[in-house]
Amino acid sequence: MNTTDITTYADRLKAAQAARKATLAKFRPRVAAPAAAAIDRSARKAAALVVVRAELGAKRAARKERKSLSQAEAKAKRDARYAARKARK
């Protein structure tokens, strides 16, 4: 037999102790590393609000335009009926 194959009881205890330490090291809390760039949540939220408000503004403008066009069409119809009524008399 080779002498490197022979392990003593003390060697086995040391190996077991090292294995336990390695296993426990996995569960130890690690120091939290700070993020590379700080996340500015308020700025990100403000930017999102600007986008949402712009979309709402565009929708409102489109609705106002549609409404004004339909009002103009309704007025034109009323005027046409009025003119036809006056022409009949």
Order of alpha helices (4+ residues) and beta strands (2+ residues): alpha-alpha
